[in-house]
């Protein structure tokens, strides 16, 4: 959950392209948040293993 909160904070202020040092999974989440997806939709979009890491 901490990872998602951190990426949401970044996504609300900047587009992910300004943060090339972020890991690929964080970039993917930020891109989805910029597109307006909810946490549930992001979990559905991502593979189960990735979603379980993010959402517990």
Order of alpha helices (4+ residues) and beta strands (2+ residues): alpha-alpha-alpha-alpha
